[in-house]
Amino acid sequence: TRLATLAVADGFRQIKLKVGADLDDDIRRCRVARSVIGPDIRMAVDANQRWDVDEAIRWTHALAEFDPYWIEEPTSPDDILGHAAIRRAVAPVKVATGEHVHNRIVFKQLLQAGALDVVQIDAARVGGVPENLAVLLLAAKFGVPVCPHAGGVGLCELVQHLSMFDYVALTGTTEDRVIEYVDHLHDHFLDPVVIREGRYTAPTAPGFSAAMRPESLARYTYPGGEFWAADLDERKKGQAA
């Protein structure tokens, strides 16, 4: 309840809950979250590929009373026809996937099969800017919104540029488009994202915002970084004891 309350107070219009381990607990948590955020804030749920097709349909139906905006990664990201079957069965709950899709070809097939309502590109999983732009073009052609996956080391910094390109050069709209955001690890980057009132602000520095601080690279580069050296020392002490 604390995190949901803070997110709404900070201006975010959509939150997300992880689901899939225990249905009764998911129902309890979704009920609590919905009571906290009210009816006007979107609530997405994310299964992280835990289910087969039939289970995904049953579980999503069980959560439907809490008005989930989308079900994310309900099954294996490679199961294109499975996603299509889930999408047909759980509407009006939307199906979102893509953070584990690695190229434009699989995204093309997902779109052709009518297997998703939301394209979730991952700037690191899809190799390079041109490939990501190809996926944005495909999504625009099919009229499917792109809501990038983010939250890992530098992903928020990277995908802000892709969403900006989608808005400025392709679609001209922010309707039904969001970017994931997690408030950690940004201090390792020279040009971290800036969030105001629950929204990404436009990047102002040239480049892809991927440059990391030299001190972070020195500390965490494997295997010679200070972090790993300290970890090795601790393990040696433990073995000696």
DOFIPA-509627 format. One record per residue (C-alpha): residue number from 1; residue in three letters; x, y, z. Coordinates in Angstrom, 2 decimals, padded with zeros to 5 digits. Example, Ala and Ser with C-alpha at 12.3 -4.5 7.8 and 13.67 -1.06 7.14 Angstrom:
BEGIN
+------+------+---------+---------+---------+
: resi : resn :      px :      py :      pz :
+------+------+---------+---------+---------+
:    1 :  ALA :  012.30 : -004.50 :  007.80 :
:    2 :  SER :  013.67 : -001.06 :  007.14 :
+------+------+---------+---------+---------+
END
This chain:
BEGIN
+------+------+---------+---------+---------+
: resi : resn :      px :      py :      pz :
+------+------+---------+---------+---------+
:    1 :  THR :  000.00 :  000.00 :  000.00 :
:    2 :  ARG :  002.86 :  002.40 :  000.77 :
:    3 :  LEU :  004.44 :  002.11 : -002.68 :
:    4 :  ALA :  001.12 :  002.39 : -004.50 :
:    5 :  THR :  000.17 :  005.45 : -002.47 :
:    6 :  LEU :  003.55 :  007.09 : -003.16 :
:    7 :  ALA :  003.30 :  006.36 : -006.89 :
:    8 :  VAL : -000.08 :  008.04 : -007.18 :
:    9 :  ALA :  001.07 :  010.98 : -005.07 :
:   10 :  ASP :  004.10 :  011.38 : -007.36 :
:   11 :  GLY :  001.85 :  011.66 : -010.41 :
:   12 :  PHE :  002.10 :  008.19 : -011.91 :
:   13 :  ARG : -001.07 :  007.11 : -013.71 :
:   14 :  GLN : -000.25 :  003.41 : -013.95 :
:   15 :  ILE :  001.29 :  000.92 : -011.54 :
:   16 :  LYS :  002.21 : -002.74 : -011.96 :
:   17 :  LEU :  002.00 : -005.79 : -009.72 :
:   18 :  LYS :  003.82 : -009.10 : -010.11 :
:   19 :  VAL :  001.48 : -012.11 : -010.15 :
:   20 :  GLY :  001.57 : -015.82 : -010.82 :
:   21 :  ALA :  002.89 : -017.55 : -007.69 :
:   22 :  ASP : -000.30 : -017.94 : -005.65 :
:   23 :  LEU : -003.76 : -017.05 : -006.93 :
:   24 :  ASP : -005.34 : -016.35 : -003.54 :
:   25 :  ASP : -002.47 : -014.03 : -002.64 :
:   26 :  ASP : -002.67 : -012.31 : -006.02 :
:   27 :  ILE : -006.38 : -011.68 : -005.49 :
:   28 :  ARG : -005.66 : -010.25 : -002.05 :
:   29 :  ARG : -002.87 : -007.97 : -003.28 :
:   30 :  CYS : -004.82 : -006.77 : -006.32 :
:   31 :  ARG : -007.82 : -005.99 : -004.11 :
:   32 :  VAL : -005.62 : -003.97 : -001.74 :
:   33 :  ALA : -003.85 : -002.14 : -004.57 :
:   34 :  ARG : -007.10 : -001.24 : -006.31 :
:   35 :  SER : -008.59 :  000.06 : -003.06 :
:   36 :  VAL : -005.52 :  002.27 : -002.57 :
:   37 :  ILE : -005.18 :  003.72 : -006.07 :
:   38 :  GLY : -008.89 :  004.03 : -006.84 :
:   39 :  PRO : -010.72 :  003.32 : -010.09 :
:   40 :  ASP : -008.99 :  005.90 : -012.30 :
:   41 :  ILE : -005.35 :  004.74 : -012.03 :
:   42 :  ARG : -004.39 :  001.90 : -014.34 :
:   43 :  MET : -003.11 : -001.28 : -012.75 :
:   44 :  ALA : -001.13 : -003.71 : -014.88 :
:   45 :  VAL : -000.14 : -007.22 : -013.80 :
:   46 :  ASP :  002.98 : -009.14 : -014.83 :
:   47 :  ALA :  003.29 : -012.94 : -014.77 :
:   48 :  ASN :  006.89 : -013.17 : -016.04 :
:   49 :  GLN :  006.11 : -016.21 : -018.23 :
:   50 :  ARG :  004.92 : -018.42 : -015.34 :
:   51 :  TRP :  001.87 : -019.94 : -017.03 :
:   52 :  ASP :  000.90 : -022.14 : -019.92 :
:   53 :  VAL : -001.91 : -020.88 : -022.14 :
:   54 :  ASP : -004.90 : -022.36 : -020.32 :
:   55 :  GLU : -003.55 : -021.38 : -016.91 :
:   56 :  ALA : -002.92 : -017.82 : -018.12 :
:   57 :  ILE : -006.53 : -017.53 : -019.24 :
:   58 :  ARG : -007.95 : -018.92 : -015.99 :
:   59 :  TRP : -005.72 : -016.75 : -013.80 :
:   60 :  THR : -006.42 : -013.56 : -015.74 :
:   61 :  HIS : -010.15 : -014.19 : -015.56 :
:   62 :  ALA : -009.82 : -014.62 : -011.80 :
:   63 :  LEU : -008.15 : -011.18 : -011.55 :
:   64 :  ALA : -010.51 : -009.46 : -013.97 :
:   65 :  GLU : -012.72 : -008.03 : -011.20 :
:   66 :  PHE : -009.87 : -005.66 : -010.29 :
:   67 :  ASP : -009.80 : -004.19 : -013.80 :
:   68 :  PRO : -006.19 : -004.98 : -014.77 :
:   69 :  TYR : -005.15 : -002.86 : -017.73 :
:   70 :  TRP : -002.84 : -005.52 : -019.15 :
:   71 :  ILE : -001.45 : -008.95 : -018.40 :
:   72 :  GLU :  002.27 : -008.92 : -019.15 :
:   73 :  GLU :  004.24 : -011.96 : -020.34 :
:   74 :  PRO :  001.45 : -014.42 : -019.54 :
:   75 :  THR :  003.35 : -017.29 : -021.16 :
:   76 :  SER :  006.58 : -018.05 : -023.02 :
:   77 :  PRO :  007.57 : -015.10 : -025.22 :
:   78 :  ASP :  008.26 : -017.54 : -028.05 :
:   79 :  ASP :  004.69 : -018.87 : -028.07 :
:   80 :  ILE :  003.19 : -016.52 : -030.63 :
:   81 :  LEU :  000.00 : -018.48 : -031.21 :
:   82 :  GLY : -000.36 : -019.03 : -027.47 :
:   83 :  HIS : -000.32 : -015.28 : -026.93 :
:   84 :  ALA : -002.93 : -014.89 : -029.64 :
:   85 :  ALA : -005.19 : -017.44 : -027.93 :
:   86 :  ILE : -004.75 : -015.71 : -024.58 :
:   87 :  ARG : -005.51 : -012.32 : -026.08 :
:   88 :  ARG : -008.74 : -013.56 : -027.63 :
:   89 :  ALA : -009.82 : -015.17 : -024.37 :
:   90 :  VAL : -009.03 : -012.43 : -021.83 :
:   91 :  ALA : -010.24 : -009.30 : -023.67 :
:   92 :  PRO : -010.85 : -006.54 : -022.68 :
:   93 :  VAL : -007.72 : -007.11 : -020.55 :
:   94 :  LYS : -004.83 : -006.31 : -022.87 :
:   95 :  VAL : -001.85 : -008.59 : -023.52 :
:   96 :  ALA :  001.61 : -007.02 : -023.30 :
:   97 :  THR :  004.91 : -008.70 : -024.12 :
:   98 :  GLY :  008.28 : -008.12 : -025.71 :
:   99 :  GLU :  010.98 : -007.65 : -023.10 :
:  100 :  HIS :  012.42 : -011.05 : -024.05 :
:  101 :  VAL :  011.83 : -010.72 : -027.79 :
:  102 :  HIS :  015.18 : -010.20 : -029.46 :
:  103 :  ASN :  014.47 : -009.00 : -033.01 :
:  104 :  ARG :  012.00 : -007.44 : -035.43 :
:  105 :  ILE :  011.05 : -010.80 : -036.97 :
:  106 :  VAL :  009.42 : -012.19 : -033.83 :
:  107 :  PHE :  007.72 : -008.86 : -033.18 :
:  108 :  LYS :  006.44 : -008.93 : -036.78 :
:  109 :  GLN :  004.94 : -012.36 : -036.23 :
:  110 :  LEU :  003.35 : -011.34 : -032.93 :
:  111 :  LEU :  001.75 : -008.37 : -034.67 :
:  112 :  GLN :  000.66 : -010.37 : -037.72 :
:  113 :  ALA : -000.93 : -013.02 : -035.51 :
:  114 :  GLY : -002.85 : -010.44 : -033.46 :
:  115 :  ALA : -001.06 : -011.78 : -030.40 :
:  116 :  LEU : -000.52 : -008.60 : -028.38 :
:  117 :  ASP : -002.02 : -005.23 : -027.56 :
:  118 :  VAL :  001.16 : -003.63 : -026.24 :
:  119 :  VAL :  004.69 : -003.90 : -027.67 :
:  120 :  GLN :  007.35 : -003.88 : -024.95 :
:  121 :  ILE :  010.71 : -003.40 : -026.60 :
:  122 :  ASP :  013.82 : -003.77 : -024.48 :
:  123 :  ALA :  016.68 : -001.52 : -025.59 :
:  124 :  ALA :  019.29 : -004.08 : -024.55 :
:  125 :  ARG :  017.52 : -007.27 : -025.63 :
:  126 :  VAL :  016.87 : -005.97 : -029.15 :
:  127 :  GLY :  020.33 : -005.46 : -030.61 :
:  128 :  GLY :  021.04 : -001.86 : -031.48 :
:  129 :  VAL :  019.16 :  001.31 : -032.33 :
:  130 :  PRO :  018.30 :  000.39 : -035.97 :
:  131 :  GLU :  016.63 : -002.87 : -034.91 :
:  132 :  ASN :  014.62 : -001.07 : -032.23 :
:  133 :  LEU :  013.55 :  001.55 : -034.77 :
:  134 :  ALA :  012.40 : -001.23 : -037.09 :
:  135 :  VAL :  010.16 : -002.56 : -034.31 :
:  136 :  LEU :  008.78 :  000.94 : -033.70 :
:  137 :  LEU :  007.97 :  001.21 : -037.40 :
:  138 :  LEU :  006.22 : -002.16 : -037.39 :
:  139 :  ALA :  004.17 : -001.24 : -034.35 :
:  140 :  ALA :  003.16 :  002.06 : -035.94 :
:  141 :  LYS :  002.08 :  000.23 : -039.10 :
:  142 :  PHE : -000.10 : -002.14 : -037.08 :
:  143 :  GLY : -001.41 :  000.64 : -034.84 :
:  144 :  VAL : -000.15 : -001.01 : -031.65 :
:  145 :  PRO :  001.31 :  001.20 : -028.89 :
:  146 :  VAL :  004.91 :  000.70 : -027.76 :
:  147 :  CYS :  005.49 :  000.78 : -024.01 :
:  148 :  PRO :  009.18 : -000.02 : -023.48 :
:  149 :  HIS :  010.42 : -002.35 : -020.78 :
:  150 :  ALA :  012.80 : -000.59 : -018.41 :
:  151 :  GLY :  014.05 : -000.59 : -014.85 :
:  152 :  GLY :  017.36 : -002.43 : -015.16 :
:  153 :  VAL :  020.83 : -000.92 : -015.29 :
:  154 :  GLY :  020.49 :  001.93 : -017.78 :
:  155 :  LEU :  017.30 :  000.74 : -019.44 :
:  156 :  CYS :  015.33 :  003.79 : -018.36 :
:  157 :  GLU :  018.06 :  005.99 : -019.77 :
:  158 :  LEU :  018.08 :  004.12 : -023.09 :
:  159 :  VAL :  014.39 :  003.70 : -023.82 :
:  160 :  GLN :  013.49 :  007.34 : -023.21 :
:  161 :  HIS :  015.11 :  008.13 : -026.56 :
:  162 :  LEU :  013.16 :  005.38 : -028.34 :
:  163 :  SER :  009.86 :  006.61 : -026.95 :
:  164 :  MET :  010.78 :  010.17 : -027.91 :
:  165 :  PHE :  011.46 :  009.01 : -031.48 :
:  166 :  ASP :  008.14 :  007.14 : -031.53 :
:  167 :  TYR :  006.31 :  010.31 : -030.52 :
:  168 :  VAL :  008.21 :  012.86 : -032.62 :
:  169 :  ALA :  008.89 :  010.92 : -035.83 :
:  170 :  LEU :  006.25 :  008.18 : -036.06 :
:  171 :  THR :  002.99 :  008.42 : -034.16 :
:  172 :  GLY :  002.64 :  011.98 : -032.83 :
:  173 :  THR :  000.73 :  010.74 : -029.79 :
:  174 :  THR :  001.36 :  009.67 : -026.22 :
:  175 :  GLU : -002.08 :  008.08 : -025.87 :
:  176 :  ASP : -001.91 :  004.67 : -024.15 :
:  177 :  ARG :  001.88 :  004.85 : -024.10 :
:  178 :  VAL :  003.94 :  004.51 : -020.94 :
:  179 :  ILE :  007.54 :  003.70 : -020.06 :
:  180 :  GLU :  008.39 :  001.58 : -017.06 :
:  181 :  TYR :  010.37 :  003.35 : -014.36 :
:  182 :  VAL :  012.23 :  002.11 : -011.30 :
:  183 :  ASP :  013.98 :  004.59 : -009.06 :
:  184 :  HIS :  017.36 :  002.93 : -008.61 :
:  185 :  LEU :  020.83 :  002.70 : -010.22 :
:  186 :  HIS :  020.48 :  006.03 : -012.06 :
:  187 :  ASP :  023.33 :  007.52 : -010.07 :
:  188 :  HIS :  025.80 :  005.41 : -012.08 :
:  189 :  PHE :  025.08 :  007.37 : -015.30 :
:  190 :  LEU :  026.36 :  010.72 : -016.49 :
:  191 :  ASP :  022.98 :  011.68 : -017.97 :
:  192 :  PRO :  020.32 :  010.01 : -015.81 :
:  193 :  VAL :  016.62 :  010.21 : -016.58 :
:  194 :  VAL :  014.60 :  013.00 : -015.01 :
:  195 :  ILE :  011.04 :  012.29 : -013.86 :
:  196 :  ARG :  008.57 :  015.05 : -013.09 :
:  197 :  GLU :  005.00 :  014.43 : -011.94 :
:  198 :  GLY :  005.15 :  010.81 : -013.04 :
:  199 :  ARG :  006.48 :  011.58 : -016.53 :
:  200 :  TYR :  009.82 :  011.26 : -018.26 :
:  201 :  THR :  011.20 :  014.63 : -019.32 :
:  202 :  ALA :  012.80 :  014.95 : -022.74 :
:  203 :  PRO :  016.54 :  014.15 : -022.73 :
:  204 :  THR :  018.64 :  017.24 : -023.36 :
:  205 :  ALA :  022.17 :  015.86 : -023.80 :
:  206 :  PRO :  023.36 :  014.34 : -027.11 :
:  207 :  GLY :  023.86 :  010.59 : -027.35 :
:  208 :  PHE :  022.01 :  007.58 : -025.97 :
:  209 :  SER :  022.40 :  008.44 : -022.25 :
:  210 :  ALA :  024.38 :  005.23 : -021.85 :
:  211 :  ALA :  027.69 :  006.66 : -020.59 :
:  212 :  MET :  028.47 :  005.49 : -017.07 :
:  213 :  ARG :  030.46 :  007.32 : -014.45 :
:  214 :  PRO :  034.17 :  006.35 : -014.46 :
:  215 :  GLU :  034.08 :  005.57 : -010.75 :
:  216 :  SER :  031.19 :  003.13 : -011.25 :
:  217 :  LEU :  033.03 :  001.36 : -014.06 :
:  218 :  ALA :  036.19 :  001.16 : -011.96 :
:  219 :  ARG :  034.33 : -000.31 : -009.01 :
:  220 :  TYR :  032.12 : -002.85 : -010.79 :
:  221 :  THR :  034.12 : -003.99 : -013.85 :
:  222 :  TYR :  034.58 : -007.75 : -013.58 :
:  223 :  PRO :  036.88 : -009.25 : -012.40 :
:  224 :  GLY :  039.29 : -006.48 : -011.49 :
:  225 :  GLY :  036.88 : -003.92 : -010.01 :
:  226 :  GLU :  036.99 : -002.93 : -006.37 :
:  227 :  PHE :  033.60 : -004.51 : -005.70 :
:  228 :  TRP :  034.74 : -007.93 : -006.89 :
:  229 :  ALA :  038.07 : -007.68 : -005.08 :
:  230 :  ALA :  036.26 : -006.94 : -001.83 :
:  231 :  ASP :  033.86 : -009.82 : -002.46 :
:  232 :  LEU :  036.77 : -012.18 : -003.07 :
:  233 :  ASP :  038.42 : -011.04 :  000.17 :
:  234 :  GLU :  035.22 : -011.76 :  002.10 :
:  235 :  ARG :  034.96 : -015.25 :  000.62 :
:  236 :  LYS :  038.58 : -015.98 :  001.49 :
:  237 :  LYS :  037.96 : -014.86 :  005.05 :
:  238 :  GLY :  034.92 : -017.12 :  005.25 :
:  239 :  GLN :  036.89 : -020.11 :  003.97 :
:  240 :  ALA :  039.68 : -019.44 :  006.43 :
:  241 :  ALA :  037.25 : -019.30 :  009.33 :
+------+------+---------+---------+---------+
END
